[in-house]
Amino acid sequence: MGKFRYRIQYRKLVPFHLLSHLDIYRMWERAFRRARIPVLYSQGFNPRPLFSFPFATPLGIESKAEYFEVFCGEPIPPWELKERLSSEVPEELGIESVCALASFDLPLQKVIRGIVYTFFFQESFPLELPSLPEGITVLESREEIPSVISFLFEGKQMLWSPLKLVSFLVTECCWPFPKRILKERIVV
């Protein structure tokens, strides 16, 4: 039996942004089972599917750029894998892309350089950008209503929750609390 690795990008939109990482893991485990995709399992007393989720998005944050890698027991064309899995999950958790990986391809957590989060504010306010913690930069801002600001988290700050930045902006800079936070993309 062979070992074939795939990288899957999916979205996690309302209301599924309130599911925990463990719930998402179980949901994908069931989706693979229902789609009859031959996932490889770990060895031992309690075998688990060979899934790898590089960076869990915090609870309550929507995302268009969720990723995980999976090992399958037989080769499946990426388009077929996408089609079979898409029929098993709700549209708000839909698959954006599937990519077949070679054995020498590095895992996503080794090649990722940054994560882009977009903050949506309900009202417009005077945009005075504070000095942000090292590793966080503003990519884009629009002062229309609602105000929209995109931040790039790089280096050690990639592991920082965007909610930590919200806390900093609200307490240190007197910004309003964002009504929505969206993980837009990853930078490799």
Rosetta silent file (secondary structure, phi, psi, omega in degrees, C-alpha in Angstrom):
SEQUENCE: MGKFRYRIQYRKLVPFHLLSHLDIYRMWERAFRRARIPVLYSQGFNPRPLFSFPFATPLGIESKAEYFEVFCGEPIPPWELKERLSSEVPEELGIESVCALASFDLPLQKVIRGIVYTFFFQESFPLELPSLPEGITVLESREEIPSVISFLFEGKQMLWSPLKLVSFLVTECCWPFPKRILKERIVV
SCORE:     score description
SCORE:     0.000 S_00000001
   1 L     0.000  132.746 -179.285    0.000    0.000    0.000 S_00000001
   2 L   -83.638  177.211  178.855    1.362    3.414   -0.977 S_00000001
   3 L  -130.828  110.419 -175.245    1.394    6.667    0.916 S_00000001
   4 E  -119.254  126.931 -173.285   -0.027    9.667   -0.958 S_00000001
   5 E  -107.755  138.059  179.812   -0.082   13.146    0.617 S_00000001
   6 E  -131.516  145.257  173.297   -2.524   15.945   -0.173 S_00000001
   7 E  -109.363  126.642 -176.029   -2.842   19.539    1.034 S_00000001
   8 E  -117.157  128.516  174.312   -6.418   20.751    1.348 S_00000001
   9 E  -107.199  130.445  178.821   -7.475   24.397    1.658 S_00000001
  10 E  -138.620  169.015  178.208  -10.973   25.054    2.964 S_00000001
  11 E  -107.746  159.299  178.284  -12.987   27.911    4.386 S_00000001
  12 E  -139.537   91.340 -174.820  -14.601   28.196    7.822 S_00000001
  13 L  -107.804  174.145  179.626  -17.356   30.805    7.746 S_00000001
  14 L   -54.177  134.806    4.659  -20.328   31.686    9.978 S_00000001
  15 L   -94.403    2.897 -173.382  -21.699   29.728   11.875 S_00000001
  16 H   -76.986   -5.970  175.375  -18.872   27.170   11.767 S_00000001
  17 H   -68.038  -10.437  178.779  -16.295   29.702   13.011 S_00000001
  18 H   -95.208    3.547  175.758  -17.604   28.779   16.471 S_00000001
  19 L   -82.791  141.164  177.848  -16.498   25.135   16.171 S_00000001
  20 L   -73.891  166.012  178.487  -13.418   24.135   18.126 S_00000001
  21 H   -59.860  -40.311  179.152  -10.333   22.710   16.440 S_00000001
  22 H   -64.640  -39.434  177.122  -11.190   19.242   17.777 S_00000001
  23 H   -63.637  -40.761  178.270  -14.723   19.490   16.331 S_00000001
  24 H   -63.611  -43.969  177.774  -13.284   20.457   12.935 S_00000001
  25 H   -56.278  -49.166 -179.681  -10.874   17.495   13.095 S_00000001
  26 H   -64.255  -37.746  179.182  -13.764   15.099   13.830 S_00000001
  27 H   -61.649  -44.204  179.155  -15.888   16.657   11.082 S_00000001
  28 H   -68.124  -36.423  176.642  -13.157   16.018    8.495 S_00000001
  29 H   -58.358  -45.368  178.889  -12.647   12.478    9.815 S_00000001
  30 H   -67.956  -39.967 -179.863  -16.355   11.762    9.236 S_00000001
  31 H   -61.713  -42.587  177.890  -16.366   13.481    5.826 S_00000001
  32 H   -63.762  -40.221  179.524  -13.501   11.267    4.620 S_00000001
  33 H   -64.616  -46.346  179.975  -15.292    8.180    5.924 S_00000001
  34 H   -64.144  -35.649 -179.420  -18.603    9.127    4.234 S_00000001
  35 L   -80.280   -3.034  179.402  -16.792    9.914    0.962 S_00000001
  36 L    57.433   46.235  176.840  -15.068    6.487    1.157 S_00000001
  37 L   -98.244  126.207 -173.810  -11.592    7.968    0.790 S_00000001
  38 L   -76.208   85.214  178.784   -8.903    5.554    2.013 S_00000001
  39 E   -78.952  142.312  174.771   -7.136    7.624    4.688 S_00000001
  40 L   -82.390  148.651 -177.766   -4.103    6.102    6.375 S_00000001
  41 E  -116.543  154.709  175.819   -4.250    5.729   10.159 S_00000001
  42 L   -69.681  165.415  178.838   -1.633    5.946   12.896 S_00000001
  43 L   -92.646  167.513  173.092   -0.474    2.792   14.638 S_00000001
  44 L   112.581 -170.557 -174.156   -1.114    1.844   18.245 S_00000001
  45 L   -66.097  -36.576 -177.415   -3.940    1.324   20.677 S_00000001
  46 L  -125.724   78.399 -176.431   -6.065    4.264   19.457 S_00000001
  47 L   -63.711  138.049  178.617   -5.431    4.748   15.715 S_00000001
  48 L  -124.067  152.572  176.666   -6.259    8.213   14.344 S_00000001
  49 E   -61.035  147.276 -179.780   -6.380    9.427   10.728 S_00000001
  50 L   -82.964   77.560  175.058   -3.088   10.883    9.490 S_00000001
  51 E  -106.872  146.636  174.263   -4.208   14.513    9.359 S_00000001
  52 E  -133.655  114.949  177.698   -1.893   17.452   10.022 S_00000001
  53 L  -104.138  109.122 -173.067   -3.385   20.863   10.803 S_00000001
  54 L   -66.290  -53.540 -177.627   -0.507   23.402   10.823 S_00000001
  55 L  -132.725  113.898  178.573   -2.035   26.479   12.511 S_00000001
  56 L   -75.748  129.706  175.859   -5.416   26.332   14.224 S_00000001
  57 L   -76.669  135.495 -178.372   -7.441   29.497   13.760 S_00000001
  58 L   -59.537  151.525  178.235   -8.771   30.779   17.101 S_00000001
  59 L   -57.552  133.903  178.439  -12.385   30.156   17.982 S_00000001
  60 L    92.819   -4.877  179.243  -14.685   32.898   16.664 S_00000001
  61 L  -101.985  126.209  175.759  -12.436   33.909   13.758 S_00000001
  62 E   -76.672  160.220 -177.818  -13.755   33.269   10.249 S_00000001
  63 E  -151.080  141.446  169.818  -11.334   31.998    7.622 S_00000001
  64 E  -108.752    2.583 -173.115  -10.910   31.622    3.882 S_00000001
  65 E  -137.399   57.692  173.214   -7.476   30.033    4.352 S_00000001
  66 E   -92.939  141.745 -177.981   -7.692   26.933    6.556 S_00000001
  67 E  -134.120  151.476  164.594   -5.329   24.111    5.610 S_00000001
  68 E  -154.305  159.317  177.452   -4.596   20.541    6.525 S_00000001
  69 E  -115.663  146.856 -177.430   -2.594   17.703    5.045 S_00000001
  70 E  -137.909  146.668  174.599   -3.762   14.118    4.803 S_00000001
  71 E  -105.505  127.797  178.375   -2.150   10.808    3.859 S_00000001
  72 E  -113.442  157.802 -177.358   -4.212    8.471    1.683 S_00000001
  73 L   -85.810  -10.964  178.071   -3.616    4.817    0.856 S_00000001
  74 L  -144.615  154.754 -179.933   -4.166    5.197   -2.883 S_00000001
  75 L   -72.113  135.564  177.868   -3.655    7.959   -5.440 S_00000001
  76 L  -132.032  129.558  177.433   -6.720   10.083   -6.078 S_00000001
  77 L   -58.529  137.465 -178.387   -6.753   12.947   -8.588 S_00000001
  78 H   -52.750  -40.159  179.963   -7.003   16.249   -6.673 S_00000001
  79 H   -62.906  -36.492  179.909  -10.143   17.301   -8.574 S_00000001
  80 H   -71.594  -40.737  177.591  -11.872   14.041   -7.585 S_00000001
  81 H   -60.352  -44.017  178.381  -10.814   14.371   -3.948 S_00000001
  82 H   -61.946  -45.293 -178.409  -12.212   17.916   -3.913 S_00000001
  83 H   -63.940  -45.992 -178.123  -15.467   16.826   -5.523 S_00000001
  84 H   -66.258  -40.466  179.832  -16.006   13.845   -3.212 S_00000001
  85 H   -74.049  -37.299 -179.193  -15.266   15.804   -0.042 S_00000001
  86 H   -59.622  -32.313 -179.804  -17.254   18.880   -1.108 S_00000001
  87 L   -73.752  -10.837 -175.973  -20.395   16.765   -1.325 S_00000001
  88 L  -105.859   -3.940 -178.334  -19.930   15.747    2.337 S_00000001
  89 L  -126.902  154.386  176.986  -19.490   19.154    4.013 S_00000001
  90 L   -65.413  158.072 -177.870  -21.650   22.305    4.215 S_00000001
  91 H   -58.620  -33.694 -179.521  -20.876   25.170    1.842 S_00000001
  92 H   -69.175  -14.166  175.428  -19.528   27.318    4.706 S_00000001
  93 H  -114.122   23.558 -174.003  -16.806   24.678    5.202 S_00000001
  94 L   -63.588  154.568 -178.888  -16.275   24.208    1.468 S_00000001
  95 E   -85.137  129.155  177.563  -13.014   23.184   -0.082 S_00000001
  96 E   -86.481  -43.812 -178.692  -11.111   25.894   -1.941 S_00000001
  97 E  -159.174  156.466  174.881   -8.336   23.713   -3.388 S_00000001
  98 E  -131.500  134.702 -177.282   -6.640   20.322   -3.209 S_00000001
  99 E  -132.400  128.747  174.669   -2.996   19.822   -4.093 S_00000001
 100 E   -79.373  136.283 -177.898   -1.095   16.528   -4.399 S_00000001
 101 E  -113.218  146.815  174.666    2.287   16.706   -2.656 S_00000001
 102 L   -84.815  163.669 -178.137    5.499   14.828   -3.359 S_00000001
 103 L   -63.610  -26.572 -178.517    7.358   13.049   -0.581 S_00000001
 104 L   -88.188   -7.663  177.842   10.080   15.744   -0.615 S_00000001
 105 L   -66.792  133.247  179.437    7.624   18.685   -0.264 S_00000001
 106 L   -71.806  148.795  174.510    7.985   20.371    3.101 S_00000001
 107 L   -63.963  155.661 -175.435    4.952   20.513    5.392 S_00000001
 108 H   -56.845  -39.624 -178.081    3.072   23.812    5.366 S_00000001
 109 H   -64.663  -15.219  178.532    4.227   24.810    8.854 S_00000001
 110 H   -90.749  -20.217 -176.018    7.842   24.781    7.576 S_00000001
 111 H  -110.030  -11.867 -178.037    7.245   27.061    4.550 S_00000001
 112 L   -69.801  135.130 -178.444    4.661   29.533    5.822 S_00000001
 113 L  -110.821  -20.464 -178.142    6.053   33.073    6.281 S_00000001
 114 E  -170.145  165.997  177.753    2.969   34.971    7.391 S_00000001
 115 E  -131.425  134.260  179.485   -0.791   35.102    7.958 S_00000001
 116 E  -105.462  122.987  175.780   -3.073   37.943    6.833 S_00000001
 117 E  -114.641  138.924  176.270   -6.061   38.823    9.022 S_00000001
 118 E  -112.282  129.977  179.424   -8.650   41.443    8.062 S_00000001
 119 E  -104.135  131.419  178.386  -10.507   43.358   10.768 S_00000001
 120 E  -111.614  121.283 -179.952  -13.957   44.816    9.967 S_00000001
 121 E  -105.764  140.367 -175.215  -15.116   47.698   12.171 S_00000001
 122 L   -67.051  -37.483 -178.307  -18.763   48.696   12.348 S_00000001
 123 L  -119.222  161.476  175.473  -18.136   52.426   12.349 S_00000001
 124 L   -83.039  147.344  179.275  -15.584   54.689   10.808 S_00000001
 125 L  -149.756  159.280  179.998  -13.088   56.248   13.184 S_00000001
 126 L   -62.857  120.311 -173.968   -9.961   58.397   12.917 S_00000001
 127 L   -88.560   94.709  173.045   -7.311   55.966   11.855 S_00000001
 128 L  -107.191  108.394 -177.137   -4.204   56.663   13.854 S_00000001
 129 L   -76.332  123.489  179.119   -1.972   53.678   13.445 S_00000001
 130 L   -78.317  171.947  171.826   -0.141   52.868   16.651 S_00000001
 131 L   -77.794  114.229 -175.303    3.323   51.385   16.796 S_00000001
 132 L   -82.457  158.103  175.613    2.430   47.737   16.460 S_00000001
 133 L   -57.906  149.662 -179.923    4.321   44.858   18.065 S_00000001
 134 L   -57.072  134.126 -179.879    7.311   43.663   16.018 S_00000001
 135 L    97.671   -4.469  177.362    6.236   41.221   13.309 S_00000001
 136 E  -120.858  125.232  179.603    2.806   42.790   12.725 S_00000001
 137 E  -131.717  155.657  176.419    2.332   45.289    9.895 S_00000001
 138 E   -86.556  126.594  177.836   -0.638   46.974    8.234 S_00000001
 139 E   -91.354  -42.517 -174.221   -1.119   45.808    4.647 S_00000001
 140 E  -155.519  146.058  173.555   -4.190   47.785    3.671 S_00000001
 141 E  -144.907  141.347  176.903   -6.752   50.063    5.280 S_00000001
 142 E  -126.645  127.339 -175.514   -9.989   51.576    4.035 S_00000001
 143 L   -94.494   14.233  175.764  -11.652   54.334    6.019 S_00000001
 144 L   -76.963  177.367  178.983  -15.097   53.900    4.493 S_00000001
 145 L  -100.221  125.760   -4.833  -17.936   52.446    6.535 S_00000001
 146 L   -75.951  151.946  176.679  -17.359   49.790    7.654 S_00000001
 147 E   -70.243  139.884 -178.130  -13.659   50.439    8.164 S_00000001
 148 E  -130.035  128.851  179.331  -11.485   47.571    6.991 S_00000001
 149 E  -134.604  129.026  177.701   -7.859   46.999    8.006 S_00000001
 150 E  -105.164  132.463  179.120   -5.640   44.059    6.994 S_00000001
 151 E  -117.028  140.892  174.509   -2.701   43.039    9.184 S_00000001
 152 E  -104.441  122.817  176.473    0.189   40.747    8.283 S_00000001
 153 E  -100.856  120.827 -178.603    1.476   38.565   11.120 S_00000001
 154 E  -126.191  164.223  175.961    5.044   37.357   10.467 S_00000001
 155 H    59.772 -136.993 -179.315    7.757   35.461   12.340 S_00000001
 156 H   -63.170  -24.733 -177.401    6.965   34.614   15.952 S_00000001
 157 H   -71.626  -12.483  176.768    3.800   36.711   15.706 S_00000001
 158 H   -60.317  -31.155 -179.658    2.236   34.116   13.383 S_00000001
 159 H   -82.597   -7.525  177.708    1.462   32.131   16.513 S_00000001
 160 L   -72.228  136.468  174.781   -0.135   35.214   18.067 S_00000001
 161 L   -74.539  140.422  175.526   -3.907   35.163   18.138 S_00000001
 162 H   -62.254  -21.582  177.621   -5.510   38.093   16.296 S_00000001
 163 H   -68.062  -27.087  175.543   -7.602   38.485   19.457 S_00000001
 164 H   -67.508  -39.084  176.604   -4.416   39.459   21.273 S_00000001
 165 H   -67.042  -39.246  177.130   -3.963   42.281   18.749 S_00000001
 166 H   -58.525  -46.108  178.980   -7.610   43.311   19.268 S_00000001
 167 H   -58.363  -43.044  178.197   -6.950   43.524   23.001 S_00000001
 168 H   -62.909  -46.643 -177.073   -3.880   45.692   22.343 S_00000001
 169 H   -66.450  -37.061 -178.866   -5.758   48.003   19.941 S_00000001
 170 H   -73.270  -46.013 -175.340   -8.764   48.395   22.258 S_00000001
 171 H   -80.854  -42.862 -174.906   -6.837   48.979   25.503 S_00000001
 172 H   -86.749  -29.900 -171.906   -3.726   50.833   24.281 S_00000001
 173 H  -116.910   -2.007  179.728   -5.112   52.754   21.293 S_00000001
 174 L    60.369   31.824  174.718   -8.827   53.170   22.178 S_00000001
 175 L   -77.699  155.061  173.976   -9.944   51.555   18.931 S_00000001
 176 L   -72.934  162.057  178.185  -13.451   50.064   18.790 S_00000001
 177 L   -75.164  132.802 -179.934  -13.860   46.304   18.949 S_00000001
 178 L   -68.628  144.500  178.773  -14.067   44.803   15.413 S_00000001
 179 L   -81.154  -18.385 -177.934  -17.407   43.249   14.491 S_00000001
 180 E  -155.723  142.014  173.732  -15.687   40.583   12.383 S_00000001
 181 E  -126.914  132.478 -176.877  -12.195   39.147   11.902 S_00000001
 182 E  -127.679  127.010  172.924  -11.360   37.108    8.808 S_00000001
 183 E   -79.895  108.871 -172.616   -8.224   35.069    8.138 S_00000001
 184 E   -79.491  -50.681 -174.424   -7.702   36.047    4.483 S_00000001
 185 E  -165.172  169.432  171.792   -4.655   34.059    3.372 S_00000001
 186 E  -110.885  155.884  179.750   -1.281   32.683    4.274 S_00000001
 187 E  -113.620  123.093  178.604    1.998   33.902    2.829 S_00000001
 188 L  -112.478    0.000    0.000    4.531   31.265    1.758 S_00000001
